[in-house]
């Protein structure tokens, strides 16, 4: 067992360059700009909320480990971001998901210093996009339970993973030897296979919480949607 762990550790690439340093700075600036002061205060005072957040992080980490490694740098896994956004708000969810990102970058990508760029394209920007979509759905569409689940969770998760795959493909195109034709044939081709299950996964999770644990959702109210 020790030999196996040492071998896995030796496979990790700790080298870094200017691109990694730049993305670390951008991620740090993003976190500073969106830091959820009130949500963190509420989290520190609420032990039940702390437990839910830790369990959510654990399940997301486990979900990301169900990963199909196609070639170096190209990984296909579900995200589960929209569910966490609807449970904890997009700012706190961004902060909490840094741990799964660090774990994934270190032990799956084997590039721990790429955790910053993966954090940007796998959680920070997709979560912000999900928040924008959710806020526009709330603003312009009827306040109906079906709209909340289908548009706020199902379609939102679909768009979220599509954005993630496109943005990560762009990063690989700019920083690796992969050309766009190769990425299209080996990564972008997976969008239909990942997007619909991702949407279904998040839609089902949110539906179950609406029915059995509506208090777990960040700003859901029966008065609003019924």
Backbone torsions as a table, in degrees:
resi	resn	phi	psi	omega
1	UNK	NA	-42.6	179.1
2	UNK	-63.7	-41.2	179.3
3	UNK	-63.4	-39.5	178.7
4	UNK	-63.0	-45.3	-179.7
5	UNK	-64.9	-39.6	178.6
6	UNK	-65.6	-37.1	178.3
7	UNK	-65.7	-43.9	178.1
8	UNK	-62.1	-39.4	-179.8
9	UNK	-66.7	-36.9	-179.1
10	UNK	-69.2	-20.3	179.1
11	UNK	-77.9	-12.7	-177.4
12	UNK	-75.7	132.1	-178.7
13	UNK	-97.0	114.2	-177.1
14	UNK	-97.2	5.8	-179.9
15	UNK	-72.7	151.1	178.7
16	UNK	-146.6	162.7	-180.0
17	UNK	-138.5	-166.2	-177.5
18	UNK	-63.3	-35.4	-178.9
19	UNK	-64.2	-41.4	179.1
20	UNK	-65.2	-42.6	178.9
21	UNK	-63.0	-39.9	179.0
22	UNK	-64.0	-44.5	-178.7
23	UNK	-68.3	-33.8	175.4
24	UNK	-62.2	-42.4	178.9
25	UNK	-65.5	-41.1	-179.9
26	UNK	-65.6	-42.9	179.2
27	UNK	-64.4	-42.8	178.7
28	UNK	-61.5	-41.3	178.0
29	UNK	-65.0	-40.3	178.4
30	UNK	-62.0	-45.4	-179.8
31	UNK	-64.5	-38.3	177.2
32	UNK	-63.4	-39.5	-176.9
33	UNK	-70.9	-32.5	-173.9
34	UNK	-107.6	7.8	-171.5
35	UNK	-49.3	121.8	-174.3
36	UNK	-84.0	78.9	-173.8
37	UNK	-57.5	-52.9	-176.8
38	UNK	-67.3	-38.3	179.7
39	UNK	-66.8	-38.2	178.2
40	UNK	-65.9	-41.6	177.5
41	UNK	-60.7	-44.1	179.1
42	UNK	-64.7	-37.4	179.9
43	UNK	-64.5	-41.9	-177.9
44	UNK	-67.1	-23.3	-177.9
45	UNK	-94.2	-14.5	-171.2
46	UNK	-116.6	103.7	-177.9
47	UNK	-69.1	-32.7	177.5
48	UNK	-65.2	-39.8	177.8
49	UNK	-66.4	-38.7	176.9
50	UNK	-60.6	-42.9	179.8
51	UNK	-63.5	-45.8	179.2
52	UNK	-60.9	-41.1	-178.5
53	UNK	-66.4	-42.7	179.0
54	UNK	-64.1	-41.0	177.7
55	UNK	-65.0	-39.7	178.6
56	UNK	-63.2	-42.6	178.1
57	UNK	-62.1	-42.4	179.6
58	UNK	-60.5	-46.6	-177.5
59	UNK	-68.2	-36.9	176.8
60	UNK	-65.2	-42.5	178.3
61	UNK	-60.5	-43.1	177.9
62	UNK	-64.5	-38.8	179.5
63	UNK	-63.2	-41.5	-179.5
64	UNK	-68.8	-25.5	178.6
65	UNK	-71.7	-18.9	173.9
66	UNK	-80.5	75.5	-167.5
67	UNK	-120.3	136.7	175.5
68	UNK	-101.2	105.0	179.0
69	UNK	-84.6	111.8	-175.1
70	UNK	-87.0	-60.6	172.3
71	UNK	-141.1	167.3	-179.1
72	UNK	-51.6	125.5	179.3
73	UNK	93.6	-23.1	-178.8
74	UNK	-102.3	109.8	-178.7
75	UNK	-128.5	142.9	-179.0
76	UNK	-124.4	115.4	177.9
77	UNK	-151.9	159.7	176.4
78	UNK	-75.8	159.6	-174.6
79	UNK	-106.1	-50.0	-178.0
80	UNK	72.5	18.5	-173.1
81	UNK	-72.2	-40.0	-174.1
82	UNK	-64.1	-37.5	177.0
83	UNK	-59.9	-45.1	179.1
84	UNK	-67.5	-35.9	177.3
85	UNK	-62.2	-41.2	-180.0
86	UNK	-75.2	-20.7	178.8
87	UNK	-85.9	-40.3	-170.3
88	UNK	-123.2	-1.2	-173.3
89	UNK	85.5	150.0	-171.5
90	UNK	-71.3	-28.6	-179.2
91	UNK	-71.1	-49.5	179.6
92	UNK	-67.0	-36.3	177.6
93	UNK	-62.5	-39.5	177.2
94	UNK	-59.9	-46.0	-179.8
95	UNK	-64.3	-45.0	-175.9
96	UNK	-67.0	-33.3	-174.6
97	UNK	-81.4	0.9	175.1
98	UNK	-63.5	-30.6	179.6
99	UNK	-66.2	-51.3	174.9
100	UNK	-59.0	-35.2	178.5
101	UNK	-63.1	-46.6	179.6
102	UNK	-61.7	-41.7	179.0
103	UNK	-63.9	-45.5	-177.2
104	UNK	-66.2	-44.2	-179.0
105	UNK	-64.6	-35.9	-177.7
106	UNK	-76.3	-47.3	-170.2
107	UNK	-102.7	-15.5	178.1
108	UNK	-107.0	-53.4	175.1
109	UNK	-72.9	-25.9	-175.4
110	UNK	61.4	28.5	177.2
111	UNK	-133.9	78.3	-173.2
112	UNK	-59.0	-30.5	-179.5
113	UNK	-79.9	-3.4	170.6
114	UNK	-88.0	3.5	179.8
115	UNK	-63.1	-28.0	179.9
116	UNK	-68.5	-49.5	179.9
117	UNK	-67.7	-37.1	177.6
118	UNK	-68.1	-33.8	175.3
119	UNK	-63.2	-36.8	179.4
120	UNK	-69.4	-46.6	-173.4
121	UNK	-89.3	-15.4	-178.7
122	UNK	-101.6	-25.3	-180.0
123	UNK	-130.4	-51.9	-170.4
124	UNK	-62.1	-57.7	-177.7
125	UNK	-71.2	-43.1	175.6
126	UNK	-61.1	-37.9	178.0
127	UNK	-66.5	-39.4	177.1
128	UNK	-64.5	-42.9	176.8
129	UNK	-60.4	-42.1	179.7
130	UNK	-63.0	-39.6	177.3
131	UNK	-64.2	-42.3	179.2
132	UNK	-62.3	-45.4	179.1
133	UNK	-61.8	-46.6	-179.2
134	UNK	-61.4	-42.6	-178.8
135	UNK	-66.8	-36.2	178.7
136	UNK	-72.5	-35.4	174.7
137	UNK	-61.7	-45.5	179.7
138	UNK	-63.4	-36.2	-175.8
139	UNK	-75.7	-41.3	-168.8
140	UNK	-107.7	-19.4	-177.8
141	UNK	-104.3	159.4	-180.0
142	UNK	-59.7	145.9	178.0
143	UNK	-82.1	80.7	-176.7
144	UNK	-125.9	147.5	-177.4
145	UNK	-58.7	-40.8	179.3
146	UNK	-62.2	-41.5	179.2
147	UNK	-64.2	-41.7	179.9
148	UNK	-60.6	-45.7	-176.5
149	UNK	-76.8	-48.1	-173.6
150	UNK	-72.7	-47.5	-177.3
151	UNK	-86.2	-44.5	-176.6
152	UNK	-73.4	-26.3	-178.2
153	UNK	-114.8	-59.4	-172.6
154	UNK	-63.9	-61.4	-178.2
155	UNK	-67.0	-33.2	178.7
156	UNK	-62.4	-43.6	178.5
157	UNK	-66.2	-36.2	177.1
158	UNK	-59.4	-50.3	-180.0
159	UNK	-65.3	-34.6	-177.5
160	UNK	-61.5	-49.1	-177.4
161	UNK	-74.2	-31.2	175.2
162	UNK	-62.9	-45.0	177.9
163	UNK	-61.5	-42.1	179.8
164	UNK	-60.8	-47.4	-178.1
165	UNK	-64.8	-42.2	179.5
166	UNK	-64.6	-43.6	-178.1
167	UNK	-70.2	-39.1	178.0
168	UNK	-68.8	-35.7	175.5
169	UNK	-62.1	-40.9	178.8
170	UNK	-63.1	-42.0	177.6
171	UNK	-62.0	-44.5	178.6
172	UNK	-63.4	-38.5	179.2
173	UNK	-64.0	-38.2	-177.0
174	UNK	-80.0	-26.4	-170.6
175	UNK	-117.8	-3.2	179.9
176	UNK	-127.2	-177.1	179.8
177	UNK	-87.1	0.6	179.9
178	UNK	-69.4	130.9	172.8
179	UNK	-90.5	169.2	-173.5
180	UNK	-66.8	-33.0	178.7
181	UNK	-63.9	-41.4	179.1
182	UNK	-65.1	-43.6	179.1
183	UNK	-64.2	-37.2	178.7
184	UNK	-64.9	-43.9	-176.6
185	UNK	-74.5	-27.2	-172.2
186	UNK	-113.4	-10.6	-177.6
187	UNK	-132.5	-55.3	-179.1
188	UNK	-63.3	-26.4	178.0
189	UNK	-62.8	-20.1	-177.9
190	UNK	-83.6	-6.3	-175.5
191	UNK	-53.8	-49.8	179.0
192	UNK	-62.2	-33.4	-178.2
193	UNK	-72.2	-26.1	-178.6
194	UNK	-99.8	-36.4	-171.0
195	UNK	-67.2	-45.1	-177.8
196	UNK	-68.8	-44.5	174.3
197	UNK	-63.1	-35.8	176.9
198	UNK	-62.0	-44.2	178.8
199	UNK	-63.4	-42.9	-179.7
200	UNK	-65.3	-41.5	-179.6
201	UNK	-59.9	-48.8	-179.6
202	UNK	-70.3	-39.6	178.6
203	UNK	-61.8	-41.4	179.0
204	UNK	-68.1	-41.4	-179.9
205	UNK	-62.1	-44.3	-179.6
206	UNK	-68.6	-38.5	178.1
207	UNK	-60.2	-44.9	179.5
208	UNK	-62.5	-39.3	179.5
209	UNK	-70.4	-36.7	177.0
210	UNK	-60.1	-39.8	-177.0
211	UNK	-77.6	-46.2	-169.9
212	UNK	-106.9	-29.2	-176.9
213	UNK	-139.9	61.3	-178.9
214	UNK	-62.2	-24.3	179.9
215	UNK	-69.9	-13.2	178.1
216	UNK	-79.2	-16.5	-178.3
217	UNK	-85.8	141.3	-166.7
218	UNK	-60.0	-52.2	-177.4
219	UNK	-131.8	25.4	178.7
220	UNK	-78.5	143.6	177.8
221	UNK	-144.9	128.6	177.0
222	UNK	-59.8	-34.4	-179.3
223	UNK	-62.7	-33.0	-178.3
224	UNK	-78.7	-40.1	-169.1
225	UNK	-104.0	-1.8	175.6
226	UNK	-117.6	NA	NA
